[in-house]
Amino acid sequence: MNQRKNPITPLQRVLELLPDVRPSRIGYVALCPAHDDNRASLSIGEGNDGRVLLHCFAGCHVADIVAATGLEMRDLFPRTRNRSPRRGGKHHGPHA
């Protein structure tokens, strides 16, 4: 029988790459990889749609945090079979 493995979630992928991850009231905290952090200033959570939410209280940009982990911004989002890239950041609905 061919069993499918449970795919790793975006949150799990990010947590595996961060140093000193600890649970918090609303998710997790960790040392921010985008700056010389010594007091767990990075908050990590999961949105209702499965996306990873990152906030550095020292002010690092999300893109810098993601780059420091070796991931890409798209890795913060769950993979879906029907997702097609949006062009120009705009959604084009069905044509009449």
Secondary structure by P-SEA (a helix, b strand, c coil): cccccccccaaaaaaaaccccccccccccccccccccccccbbbbccccbbbbbbbcccccaaaaaaaacccccccbbbbcccccccccccccccc
